[in-house]
Amino acid sequence: MTDPIYSRFDKTKLILRDELAIDRTLLANERTLLAYLRAGVALLIAGASIMHFSHEDWFLVLGIACLPTGIIIGAFGMVRFRNMNKAISLVRNQSDAEIKNESEKIKNAQ
């Protein structure tokens, strides 16, 4: 009972469950990017609509404030997506390199 609960698993190999988890994480990252872009475009459209139909000055200010906010949200989403995608790719590439090394060892042993 002194061994940790996960000691029977090899820490250097990704199993199928881990590969599928990486795929789910990639898809979740893409969904998050689309949500950021959707919010940014909605703010751009809202800002343009408010500016077009406004008859008071404070509506015009609100519409003008929505435009850069929408651009900032879209840009933030893209930066976040790129950073997460790099981190996920590092894990996947590390796993692929280990699998390639093992297959080369098996070929050399035969």
Backbone torsions as a table, in degrees:
resi	resn	phi	psi	omega
1	MET	NA	1.8	179.0
2	THR	-81.4	-17.9	179.9
3	ASP	-74.9	142.7	173.9
4	PRO	-62.5	157.4	-173.8
5	ILE	-63.3	-30.1	-177.7
6	TYR	-102.2	19.0	-177.3
7	SER	-68.2	-20.7	-178.8
8	ARG	-76.0	-13.0	179.8
9	PHE	-93.6	140.9	176.8
10	ASP	-76.2	123.4	-175.9
11	LYS	-74.1	-15.2	-176.7
12	THR	-93.9	-15.1	-177.0
13	LYS	-106.6	139.8	172.5
14	LEU	-96.4	130.5	177.7
15	ILE	-94.1	177.1	-176.1
16	LEU	-55.5	-41.6	179.6
17	ARG	-58.7	-39.7	179.0
18	ASP	-68.9	-39.3	178.0
19	GLU	-62.4	-43.0	178.6
20	LEU	-66.3	-34.7	176.7
21	ALA	-65.1	-37.8	177.1
22	ILE	-64.6	-42.0	178.0
23	ASP	-62.2	-42.8	177.6
24	ARG	-63.2	-37.2	179.6
25	THR	-67.4	-39.3	176.2
26	LEU	-61.7	-43.8	179.4
27	LEU	-65.9	-39.4	177.3
28	ALA	-64.4	-37.2	177.8
29	ASN	-64.0	-41.2	178.1
30	GLU	-66.5	-40.4	177.6
31	ARG	-62.5	-38.2	179.5
32	THR	-66.2	-40.8	176.6
33	LEU	-60.3	-45.9	179.9
34	LEU	-62.4	-35.1	177.9
35	ALA	-66.2	-42.4	177.1
36	TYR	-63.2	-44.1	-179.8
37	LEU	-66.0	-38.9	178.1
38	ARG	-62.7	-42.5	178.9
39	ALA	-65.5	-40.5	179.2
40	GLY	-64.3	-44.3	178.9
41	VAL	-66.3	-38.5	178.1
42	ALA	-62.2	-40.0	177.9
43	LEU	-68.1	-37.6	177.1
44	LEU	-63.2	-45.8	179.8
45	ILE	-65.8	-41.7	178.4
46	ALA	-62.1	-43.5	179.6
47	GLY	-62.7	-43.9	179.1
48	ALA	-65.7	-40.0	179.7
49	SER	-67.0	-43.5	179.5
50	ILE	-62.6	-42.2	179.7
51	MET	-65.7	-36.9	-177.2
52	HIS	-71.0	-41.7	-174.5
53	PHE	-98.6	3.8	-176.1
54	SER	-78.9	142.8	175.4
55	HIS	-119.5	-1.6	179.0
56	GLU	-122.1	156.3	-175.1
57	ASP	-67.7	-36.2	-176.7
58	TRP	-70.6	-28.4	173.2
59	PHE	-66.5	-40.1	178.6
60	LEU	-62.6	-41.5	177.8
61	VAL	-64.7	-41.0	178.0
62	LEU	-63.2	-43.0	178.6
63	GLY	-64.0	-40.6	178.7
64	ILE	-67.0	-35.6	179.1
65	ALA	-69.5	-29.5	-179.8
66	CYS	-68.8	-31.9	-176.2
67	LEU	-63.1	-56.5	179.2
68	PRO	-68.1	-28.4	177.4
69	THR	-63.5	-41.9	177.5
70	GLY	-63.5	-40.4	178.5
71	ILE	-66.4	-42.1	-179.8
72	ILE	-64.5	-42.5	179.8
73	ILE	-64.2	-43.4	177.6
74	GLY	-62.6	-42.5	179.2
75	ALA	-66.5	-40.6	177.9
76	PHE	-61.3	-41.4	178.1
77	GLY	-62.4	-40.9	179.4
78	MET	-67.1	-40.8	178.9
79	VAL	-64.8	-43.3	179.0
80	ARG	-62.7	-42.3	179.0
81	PHE	-60.8	-46.5	-179.5
82	ARG	-61.9	-43.5	-179.7
83	ASN	-64.3	-44.7	179.0
84	MET	-66.4	-38.7	-179.6
85	ASN	-64.2	-38.6	176.6
86	LYS	-63.5	-43.6	-179.1
87	ALA	-65.1	-41.4	179.1
88	ILE	-67.2	-40.2	179.8
89	SER	-64.5	-34.3	177.6
90	LEU	-60.9	-43.5	179.5
91	VAL	-65.3	-45.2	-178.5
92	ARG	-66.1	-43.6	-179.0
93	ASN	-65.7	-36.5	177.5
94	GLN	-62.8	-41.9	178.8
95	SER	-67.1	-43.0	179.8
96	ASP	-63.1	-39.3	178.9
97	ALA	-64.8	-39.3	179.1
98	GLU	-66.5	-39.3	178.3
99	ILE	-65.5	-40.4	178.8
100	LYS	-63.8	-42.6	178.7
101	ASN	-62.7	-41.1	180.0
102	GLU	-66.2	-39.7	-180.0
103	SER	-68.0	-34.4	176.4
104	GLU	-66.8	-38.1	177.4
105	LYS	-63.3	-40.1	179.4
106	ILE	-66.6	-41.1	178.6
107	LYS	-64.1	-41.8	-179.0
108	ASN	-68.3	-30.4	-179.1
109	ALA	-73.5	-25.2	-178.5
110	GLN	-82.6	NA	NA
